[in-house]
Amino acid sequence: MNDIEAKLHINSYLLKSADELHSEMFAEWLCEYDDELMRRYLENEAEAEFLLECAGRRIQAGDIALTMYGSALRQTGVMETLEVIRDTFSFPKTEDTSFSATAFKVIYDTKGARVTFLKCRGGSLKVKDEIVYRDGSHEKVNELRDYQGKIYTNINSACPGDIVGVTGLTRAAPGLGLGACDDIPVPSLKPALKAAVMLNNNPYDTVMDCLRKLEAQDPLLEVSFEQSIR
């Protein structure tokens, strides 16, 4: 541990446990980076809640860094590190943020239902909620699915960090940003290969429906039909 402390930057503090956030030594060290905390500390008005709030502000501003040691492999120090993150970081309430997500995959299940996979980034999403597109149009969520391989269970809501399969969306393509989320930049490289599909007396509508499903799953595919040879 002495070797670790010797290599730390001057604005870093090595915590031996989460309880040390409430120690006098940590409070005195943090006072060097916050005038308001210094004033309250000298007047014996530095409450524990304000101390943690001040630490969180200084961390996010890049003024200080808290350091801990442990090993995930040996299961030491993991919970203590999570406790420090919980106490010093202000997590926005889900209901206080607008819904945002990124569509990254489209599949069709065994019944032919279109399932769009979303990475939720902010807010919350519930069954029967409406998702708004960039042009102002919207579609309603029919189902929220939590997939484990090919097996899924229906859930009632999704929160930031969740990856869910959504039914009811017909326009969301991979890379599309939904809600308050921006689109993923479109790849600059495009395939130059062209291929023709012969109908061989198969119904036009059936073939096009299959091709459109493939196109939805891979945006790089561009399906077109020559009306002159229909």
N, C-alpha and C positions, 0 to 999 in steps of 0.2 A: 504493500500500500504506500509506503514511503516513496518508492520509485514512481508511482502514479502521480502522487502529489507534486513531486519535483518537476514533472514534465508538463503539468497543467499551466495554461495561460493565466495571467494575473487576474483576469475577470471571470475565472472559472472557480467553482466551489465543489469540493468532493464531499458528497453526502454518504455517510456510513449507513444511514437508515432514514426512512421517511419521517421519523419522529424528530430528526435533527432540524427539520424545517421550523420547529417551534422553539429552538434553542436560542439562548442569548448570543452565542457566538455567531450564529447565522444572521440574526437580526442586526448585529453590529456590522458585520461584513456588508450586508445589503444596504445599510444606511449610506455607505460610500457612494452609491449610485442613484440615490433618490433623496432630494432635499426635503420633500414633504414627510417622508418616513423618518428622516433624521430629526425633524422638528417634533413629530409626535413621540418618537422614542425618548428624546430628552425630556419631554413633558409627561412621560409615562402614560401616553395615550395611544400607543401603537398596539392595537388589538390584533389577535391572531389572524382574523379574517382579512384585515387590511394588509397585514404582512404578506400573506399568500397572494392577495390581489396585486400588490406591488411587485412581487417576484414574477408573477405571470406577465405583467406589462413589460418589465425589463427584459425578460426572455424573448418575448415577441419583437421587441425593438432591437434585439441583437446586442444589448449592452452587457448581458451576463450569460453564463452557461452553467447549468447544474450537471454534475457528473456523478455517476454511480458505477459500481462494479458488480459483476456476478457472472453467471454462466447459465444460459438456457438449457444446455446439454445436461448440466448437473442440477438444474432446477434450483439455483440459488440466486437471490437478488432480483428475480423476475417480478414478483408481486410488489416488492418495495419500489421498483422502478415505476410500475403502473400506478402506484399510490401517489408518487411524486408528480407524475403527469396529471393525474386526476385533480390534485390539490392546487396545482400552479397554472393549469390551462383552463381557460373559460370556453366551454363548449356551447355553441349557440343552441337554443331550444328549437326543436324540430318545427313547432308551430310558428316560430318567429321568422322562418326562412321560406322563400318561395320554392316550389317543387322544380327540380332540375334533374335531368338524366341524359345519358347518352345511349343510343341504340347501337348495338355492336354485332348483332347476329339475328338472322331470321330462319326459322325452320317451319316445316309443316308436320303436324302429328299424324298418327295413324288414321285419324278420322278426317284428315284434310284441313284441319283448323290451322290458321296462320298464327304462329307464336313468335313474338318479337322479344328478344332478350334486352333488358335495360340494366345499365349500371346507374343506380340512384346516387346522386351527388348532393342533393339538398332537399329540404322539406320532407313531405311524406306523400305516399300514394296509396289510395284505398280503392277497393272494388267499386265500380260505378262512378269513379271520378272521371272528369273530362281532361284530356291532355290537349294542350293548345300548341298548334304549329306556328311557324314563323309568319305565314300569311294570314293568321287570325282564325283559320278553320280549326275544328276540334273533333276529336273522336272519344268515345266512351270506353273505359276499361271494363271488359266483361269478366275476366278472371285474372288472378295473380297466382303464379305457380312457382313453387320452390323446387327446383330440379336437383336430383341426386342421380347423375347418370341419365338414363332414360326414364327413370321413375320420378314422379313429381307428386307433391301434395299442394292442395289449394290453401292459400293464406289470405288473410283479410287486409293486410297493409304491408307496406315496404318503407324502410327508413334509409337514411344516407349510409352508403357502404354496401347495401344489399344488391344482389344480382337476381333479378326475377324474370320469369317468362310471362309475357302479357298477351292475352287474346283480346280481339276487338279492334286492333290497330291494322289498318290496311295500307297506310302511306309511310309509316316509319321505316326507313332503310338504314342499313349499317352505316355508322358515321354521322347520323343525323342527331343534332342536339335538340332536346325537348325542354319545354318550359323556359327556365332562365339560363339554360346551358347552351354554349356556343357549339356550332358544328365542328367536327374534326376536319382539319384541312384535307381537301380532296387530293389524292395522289397525282403527281404531275405526269408520271409514266402511265401510258395506256397501251394495252395489247393491240398489235397491228394485224393479228391473224383473223381471217374471216372464214366462216364455215357455213355450208348450206345444208339444210335439212330437207329431205324429200318426204313428202306426205305419204306416198305409196298407198293411196286410196283411204288413208285414215282421215277422219273428220278434221277439218281445219280448226274448229273451235277447241277440240280436245288437244290437238298438238300445241296450239298457241297457249292454252292454259298451262300445260306442262312447262313450256319454255318460259312463260312469265314467272312461274314459281322458281325456276332456276335463276332467273334474273334477279328476283327479290332476295335470294340468298347470297348472291355474289354480284355486287354493284358494277364490277368491271365488265360483266356481260351486257351487251346491248342487243336486244332482240328487235329485229325489224322484219317487215314483210313487203315483198314487191307486189303491189296491187295488180301490176300489169300481167303477172303470170298466175294470178289466182284462178 
